[in-house]
Amino acid sequence: MRTTDATRVNELIAGVDEAGRGPLAGPVVVAAVILDPRRLLTGLADSKVLSEAQRDVLAPRIRAAALAFSIVSVDVDEIEELNILGATLIGMKRALLALSILPTLALIDGNRLPKALPCRARAIVGGDASEAAISAASILAKTTRDAIMRECDALHPGYGFARHKGYATPEHLQALVTLGPCALHRRCFAPVQRLLLPELF
């Protein structure tokens, strides 16, 4: 994990990251985290390389140690309206605006910045692996979304949401063929859209 350099000593830095851009179902969840430089957290990394158990240990530690954090969910209707990139970017902006402390700099994972942010911002490709604040946001977003999808499994049984979290696994694709899409499915995503095409004729 890269350490804070001298140019950031007086910065109040928020890391921003999302979970759920790729799945066929469920919301995209975005988190923003301002870490306390006096309370260093060990074990932070890109949530994708951590086990579920490691993420579940780190998430409450991040919440307890952070100067501020926020988590927002952008639902399927907005994903359909804005497309997944637009929904992700608006979620990032909302997460920054929801922080109880206004950061002076936002470090955002990826190569695109939302418009009209409340502070200076920089996009960092692979930032969830190199910036502690983005890693922390990645973990909060992922654990929150996983919890949402486990709840959705009870509301929409048969799809296996608790196991695959909406991603296009063979189990999920087979359930889509057998059961058809439910209200959580993103109809603008190709595997779901293909199943809806007969309804157009």
N, C-alpha and C positions, 0 to 999 in steps of 0.2 A: 504494500500500500504506500503510495507516495506521500511524503510528509508535507506539511504546510510550509511554503517558502516565505522568505522575508517580505516579499511584496504583499503578502496577505495578512500580516500581523494585525492590522487594524480593520480587517474586513469582517463582516458578519455574513458568513457564507451559507447559503442553502443549497443542498443537493436535491435534485429532482429526477425521479425515474418512474417508469410505469411497469405494470404487469398485465399481460393479457392482450397484446396486439394480435397475436397469431391464432388464438382459438376460434373455433366455429361458433361458439356460444358463450353467453355471459358478458359482463361489463368489462371495460378496461379500467383499471384502478391506478391512480397516480398518487405518489407520496412526495412530500417535500420535508426535508429535515435540516435543522440548524444544530449541528453538534456543538457541545461545550468543549472548547479546547483544554479546559482544566480537568475534564473527565474523559480521558482517553479510553476508548473501547477496543479490546483486542478481538480478533477473529472476523472482522468485517471483510466481506468479499462480495463479488457479484452473486446475487441470490441463486443464479442458475448453477453455480458450481458448489453450492452448499447443499447438504442433505436437508430433508424436511425437519429432522430433529435439530440440526444446527440452527436453522432459521427460527424454529420455535423457541429456542433458548435465547437467541440474540434479540428477537423482536421486543420482548418486554424490557430488556436492558437498554435498548435504544430509546424506547418511550420514556424510561425513567431518567436517563442521563442527558437527553437532548435539551437544549435551550428552548426549542419549539419544534413541533411537527404537525403536519396535517395530512389527511388522507381523503381523497375524493374518488367517487365512482361515477363513471360515465356509462349510462345504460345503453341497451341495445337500440332503442329508438333513436338516440342521438348518433350512435354509430351508423345507423342506416341513413340518417339525414346528412351527416357531415362527411362520411367515409371514415375509415379507421385512423388515418393520419390526422384528419381534422379533429376527430374526437380526442385523440391523444394530446394534441397541442392545446385544445381548450381545457382539457383536464389538468395539464401542467400549469397553465395560467391560473386556474381556479385554486389549485393546491398552493401556489405562492400567495395568492390573495387571502387564503384562509389561515395563513400563519399568524400567530399572535404577536410575533415580532417581525418587523419589516427588515429583510436582509438588505445588505448593500451590494451583494453579488449572488447571482444564481448560476450554479453549474448544472447544466442539463445534459443528460445522457442522450447521445445521438448526434445527428448532423443538421437538425432543424431547430429553430427557435420560434416559440409562439410570438404573436404580435402584441404590442402594447403591454409589455410586462411592467410591474411596479418597481423594478430595479434593473441595474445592469445585468447582463447575462452572457454566458458563453456556452456554446454547444461543444461537447467533448465525445467523440466517437470512442466507445469502449470505456466511458467514464465510470461505469459501475465496477470496473476492475481496477481503476487507478486512483479514484477519489473517494475518500472515506465517507463523505457526506452523501455522495450518490449511492455508494454501496448500502448505506443505512436506509436510504429511501427505497432502494430496490428490495431490500428485505421486508420493509413494512408494507410495500405495495403487494409483494408476492404472498406474504402470510395473510393479509387481509382478503385478497382475491380468493385464495384457496379456501378460506373459511366461508366466503360467500357461496362458492361452488359446492361445498359440502351441504350447505343449507338448501341449495337448489336441487340437490340430489333427492331430498325428501319431498320437495314440491313437484318434481318432474321425474318420477321413478322410471327405471328401465334404460336410461341413457348412460348411466355410469359416471355422472358428473363428479362424484366424490373421488373417483379414481383418476380419471384423465383430465379433470378440470376444464373440459370443453375443447381440448386439443383434438386434432384429427387422427386419433389412433384407430387401428382396425376395429376395435370394439365399438367406438363411437360411430364410425362410418356405417357399420353394420346395423347399429341401433337406428340410425337415421333412415336407412332403407326400410327397416322393419316397421318403425313407429311413425316415420315422417318427422318433420321439424316441429319443435314446440316453440312457445313464446320467447324462449331465451336464445334461439338460434339467429344468427346474423344472415339474413336473407340475401345480402349483397356479396357474401362469400361464395365462391364458385361451387364447392361441394354441396352446399345447401341450395343454391340457386338451381342447380341441375335437377334436383328433386321437385322443384316447384314449376319447372317449365311446362309440364303437361296441363297445369291449371290455366295456362294462357290460351289454350286452344279449345 
